[in-house]
Each structure stands twice: as C-alpha cells, then as structure tokens.
C-alpha cells in the first residue's frame, strides 16, 4: 500500500502527508493517534453503522475476511456492517491477529443537539481480543441471539440444552528457576505454571521439579491445551525447544 499507516506514521505530528502532500482528514488523524497506542492490533473503528479498517489493517482485513479494500484519501480502507462485527472479529482472531474494537462514545442524536455537533465523534478502545480473551457481553449476547433464532427458543426450552460448552481457551504463563548452577547445567529445574480461563474465571497453578527431558512440563501443557502461552524473557533451551515443538503441531 502506497499510503499505509507504516509509510505515514512519521508525519503524524502534522496535518500534512509528507509523501503525497495531501491533508489528513480529522478521522485519519484520530486513527493515527490510536494506532500509535496499539501498534500490534488490527483496529476496527466504529463509523456510524459500520466498522472501518485503515492502512495495513485494511489490507489484512481484506485478505482474511475476503472483503474489498480501496484507497480513500490517504489510507487504504475496508469496512464491515456493525451487526457483523463479532463474526469478523472471531475470524481475525482465529487467524492469529490481535483485534481492537474502537467505538464511538457519542450518539448522532446527542451530538446533533450539543454544542460540538460539527466536531469529530470521540472514540476510544473498548475491547482488545486475542484467542484467550475472546469474551465479553457483546460476544455472549451475539451467541445467545443466534441460538434463539436457530432453535426458536420459548419458555418450554431449557437454554442449557442448546448453549454450547465454553471452550477451554486457557492463557498459560510459564516461569522457571534453577536452584543452583549444577542443576541448571544438567537441565534440572523448578518450573511454575499458571493457567487462566478468562471466560469462567478458573485459575490453575502448579510448581514442580522437572528433568532435562521436560516430561512434567510437557504433560501439563498437553493437558491444558492453552491457546496462548506467556514466556519470560529468559527461558532454558530445553523448555523453549519443548514449547516450540508443541505450538508448531
């Protein structure tokens, strides 16, 4: 993209796109400020009755969601209907992307009646989704709404009979500590783990001594099947190789 965010972020301190010599729109300037805060996320920006993607986010959305992408002012742009937001959020997350949802903090009616009716809508990030944190009232509501339409629920139907089980989307944190130099050289080490299930609030934690084969760590990771793993900045070679082999399956 000739006008992607990466090519224009250095000019974010002015209203002028230094590459194209064109003026940034107020919405583009607002997006650039938000993107600086959430550089690693694909941002869905609420604009009326649709959500828009800008720059490289638009190109990612077009590729992953099979939607059109076109040049609009200074950025590539793509959009989805607001009522389809969480369908597409799930698809992007399933592809391995972190997704941020940015919503308007004002309604059109209230803004029209206010003193700042000609100014830009105020917006802020309201949710940030990954594979382990794909939860929230909006998503749960959409699931129940879909089930209600599918099964034509009435008072005689037990919701528990048609509501799908909550997936075990554990977020796992691993840390380790070699008690002495001799043990570390042999590969023996004390490992601590904590797994969190954000959907239910379940927390699992354990601490154990493991050998160079990391068989104890392997059994726990395979049992939990986490969708995300948080690792320390320094990790033993044995643990790193094991986790890499499991996550690449």
C-alpha positions as CSV (number, residue, x, y, z in Angstrom):
1,X,0.0,0.0,0.0
2,X,1.5,3.4,-1.1
3,X,-0.4,5.1,1.7
4,X,-0.4,2.6,4.5
5,X,-0.1,3.6,8.1
6,X,3.6,2.5,8.3
7,X,4.5,4.9,5.5
8,X,2.8,7.9,7.0
9,X,3.2,7.5,10.8
10,X,6.3,9.7,10.8
11,X,4.1,12.6,9.7
12,X,1.6,12.1,12.5
13,X,2.7,15.3,14.2
14,X,1.2,17.5,11.4
15,X,-1.9,17.6,9.2
16,X,0.1,17.0,6.1
17,X,1.0,13.7,4.5
18,X,4.7,14.3,3.6
19,X,4.6,11.6,0.9
20,X,1.6,12.7,-1.0
21,X,1.4,16.4,0.1
22,X,-2.3,15.9,0.9
23,X,-4.1,16.9,4.1
24,X,-5.1,14.2,6.6
25,X,-8.8,14.1,7.4
26,X,-9.8,14.5,11.1
27,X,-10.7,10.8,11.2
28,X,-7.4,9.8,9.8
29,X,-5.6,11.9,12.4
30,X,-7.7,10.3,15.1
31,X,-6.9,6.8,13.8
32,X,-3.1,7.6,13.7
33,X,-3.2,8.6,17.3
34,X,-5.0,5.4,18.3
35,X,-2.7,3.3,16.2
36,X,0.4,4.6,17.9
37,X,-1.0,3.2,21.2
38,X,-2.0,-0.2,19.7
39,X,0.6,-0.9,17.0
40,X,0.3,-4.7,17.2
41,X,-3.5,-4.8,16.9
42,X,-5.9,-4.7,13.9
43,X,-8.2,-1.9,14.8
44,X,-11.9,-1.8,13.9
45,X,-13.1,1.8,14.1
46,X,-16.8,2.4,14.5
47,X,-18.1,4.9,11.9
48,X,-21.9,5.2,12.0
49,X,-23.5,1.9,11.0
50,X,-20.2,0.2,10.0
51,X,-16.7,-0.5,11.3
52,X,-13.8,0.6,9.2
53,X,-10.2,-0.6,8.9
54,X,-7.4,1.8,7.7
55,X,-3.9,1.3,6.2
56,X,-2.3,-2.1,6.7
57,X,-5.2,-3.1,8.9
58,X,-7.5,-2.7,5.9
59,X,-5.2,-4.9,3.8
60,X,-5.2,-7.5,6.5
61,X,-9.0,-7.4,6.8
62,X,-9.4,-7.6,3.1
63,X,-7.2,-10.7,2.9
64,X,-8.5,-12.6,5.9
65,X,-12.2,-11.6,5.6
66,X,-12.4,-11.7,1.8
67,X,-13.8,-8.1,1.6
68,X,-12.9,-5.3,-0.7
69,X,-10.2,-2.8,0.0
70,X,-9.7,0.6,-1.7
71,X,-7.8,3.8,-1.4
72,X,-9.7,6.5,0.5
73,X,-7.9,9.9,0.9
74,X,-4.5,8.9,2.5
75,X,-5.1,5.3,3.6
76,X,-6.3,2.0,2.2
77,X,-9.8,1.4,3.6
78,X,-12.2,-1.5,4.2
79,X,-15.4,-1.8,6.1
80,X,-17.9,-4.3,7.6
81,X,-21.5,-3.8,8.8
82,X,-21.7,-3.1,12.5
83,X,-24.1,-6.1,13.1
84,X,-21.4,-8.4,11.7
85,X,-18.6,-7.1,13.8
86,X,-18.1,-10.1,16.1
87,X,-18.4,-12.6,13.3
88,X,-15.4,-10.9,11.7
89,X,-13.6,-10.4,15.0
90,X,-13.7,-14.1,15.6
91,X,-12.4,-14.8,12.1
92,X,-9.5,-12.4,12.5
93,X,-8.6,-13.8,16.0
94,X,-8.8,-17.4,14.6
95,X,-6.2,-16.3,12.0
96,X,-3.8,-15.3,14.8
97,X,-4.5,-11.5,14.9
98,X,-5.0,-9.3,18.0
99,X,-8.1,-7.2,17.3
100,X,-9.0,-3.9,18.9
101,X,-12.6,-2.6,18.8
102,X,-12.8,1.2,18.9
103,X,-16.3,2.6,19.5
104,X,-17.9,6.0,19.2
105,X,-18.5,7.5,22.6
106,X,-21.3,9.7,21.4
107,X,-24.6,9.1,19.5
108,X,-25.5,11.0,16.4
109,X,-28.7,12.3,18.1
110,X,-26.9,13.6,21.2
111,X,-24.1,15.1,19.1
112,X,-26.6,16.9,16.9
113,X,-28.3,18.5,19.9
114,X,-25.0,19.5,21.5
115,X,-22.7,22.5,21.1
116,X,-20.0,20.5,19.3
117,X,-22.2,19.0,16.6
118,X,-19.7,19.9,13.8
119,X,-16.7,18.3,15.6
120,X,-15.4,14.7,15.2
121,X,-17.0,11.9,17.2
122,X,-15.0,11.0,20.2
123,X,-13.8,7.4,20.1
124,X,-11.9,5.0,22.4
125,X,-10.8,1.4,22.5
126,X,-13.4,-0.6,24.3
127,X,-12.1,-4.2,23.8
128,X,-8.9,-6.0,22.8
129,X,-9.3,-9.6,21.7
130,X,-6.9,-12.5,21.4
131,X,-7.6,-16.2,21.2
132,X,-7.6,-16.5,25.0
133,X,-9.6,-13.3,25.7
134,X,-12.4,-13.6,23.1
135,X,-15.0,-13.0,25.7
136,X,-17.4,-10.2,26.7
137,X,-21.0,-9.2,27.0
138,X,-21.3,-8.4,23.3
139,X,-19.9,-11.7,22.1
140,X,-22.0,-13.7,24.6
141,X,-25.1,-11.8,23.6
142,X,-24.5,-12.5,19.9
143,X,-24.1,-16.2,20.7
144,X,-27.5,-16.4,22.6
145,X,-29.2,-14.3,19.9
146,X,-28.0,-16.6,17.2
147,X,-29.2,-19.7,19.2
148,X,-32.6,-18.1,19.8
149,X,-33.1,-17.6,16.1
150,X,-31.8,-21.1,15.3
151,X,-33.7,-23.1,17.8
152,X,-36.8,-20.7,18.1
153,X,-36.5,-20.7,21.9
154,X,-39.6,-20.4,24.0
155,X,-40.4,-20.9,27.7
156,X,-40.5,-24.6,27.3
157,X,-36.9,-24.9,26.1
158,X,-34.0,-25.1,28.5
159,X,-31.3,-22.7,27.4
160,X,-28.7,-25.0,28.8
161,X,-29.7,-27.7,26.3
162,X,-28.8,-25.6,23.4
163,X,-26.0,-23.3,24.7
164,X,-22.6,-24.7,23.6
165,X,-20.0,-25.6,26.2
166,X,-17.5,-22.9,26.9
167,X,-14.2,-23.7,25.2
168,X,-11.1,-24.3,27.3
169,X,-9.3,-21.2,26.0
170,X,-6.6,-21.2,28.6
171,X,-3.9,-18.5,28.8
172,X,-0.8,-20.1,30.3
173,X,2.1,-18.4,32.0
174,X,5.4,-20.4,32.5
175,X,8.3,-19.4,34.7
176,X,11.4,-21.4,35.9
177,X,14.1,-21.2,38.5
178,X,17.3,-23.2,38.6
179,X,18.2,-23.6,42.3
180,X,22.0,-23.9,41.6
181,X,24.4,-23.9,38.8
182,X,24.9,-27.7,38.9
183,X,21.2,-28.4,38.4
184,X,20.9,-25.8,35.6
185,X,23.8,-27.4,33.7
186,X,22.1,-30.8,34.0
187,X,18.8,-29.3,32.8
188,X,17.1,-30.0,36.2
189,X,15.0,-27.0,37.1
190,X,12.0,-25.9,39.2
191,X,9.1,-24.8,36.9
192,X,6.0,-22.8,37.9
193,X,2.9,-22.5,35.7
194,X,-0.4,-20.6,36.0
195,X,-3.3,-21.1,33.6
196,X,-6.3,-18.8,33.5
197,X,-9.6,-19.4,31.8
198,X,-10.9,-15.8,31.2
199,X,-14.4,-17.0,30.2
200,X,-15.1,-18.7,33.5
201,X,-12.5,-17.2,35.8
202,X,-10.9,-20.6,36.5
203,X,-7.3,-20.5,37.7
204,X,-4.9,-23.4,37.7
205,X,-1.4,-23.2,39.2
206,X,1.4,-25.6,39.9
207,X,5.1,-25.8,40.8
208,X,7.2,-28.8,40.2
209,X,10.8,-30.0,39.6
210,X,11.5,-31.2,36.1
211,X,14.4,-33.1,34.4
212,X,16.2,-32.1,31.2
213,X,13.6,-34.0,29.2
214,X,10.9,-31.6,30.4
215,X,8.4,-34.5,30.6
216,X,6.5,-32.9,33.5
217,X,6.1,-29.6,31.7
218,X,5.1,-31.4,28.5
219,X,2.3,-33.4,30.3
220,X,0.8,-30.3,31.8
221,X,0.9,-28.2,28.6
222,X,-0.7,-31.0,26.6
223,X,-3.3,-31.5,29.3
224,X,-4.3,-27.8,29.3
225,X,-4.0,-27.2,25.6
226,X,-3.6,-23.4,26.0
227,X,-4.4,-21.1,23.1
228,X,-1.8,-18.6,24.3
229,X,1.5,-19.0,26.3
230,X,3.3,-16.2,28.0
231,X,7.0,-16.9,28.5
232,X,9.7,-15.0,30.4
233,X,12.4,-13.1,28.6
234,X,14.9,-15.7,29.6
235,X,14.0,-19.4,29.3
236,X,16.1,-22.5,29.3
237,X,16.9,-24.1,26.0
238,X,15.1,-27.4,27.0
239,X,11.9,-25.6,27.9
240,X,12.0,-23.4,24.8
241,X,12.5,-26.3,22.5
242,X,9.6,-28.3,24.1
243,X,7.2,-25.4,23.9
244,X,8.2,-24.6,20.3
245,X,7.6,-28.2,19.3
246,X,4.2,-28.3,20.9
247,X,3.0,-25.0,19.5
248,X,4.1,-25.9,16.0
249,X,2.0,-29.1,15.9
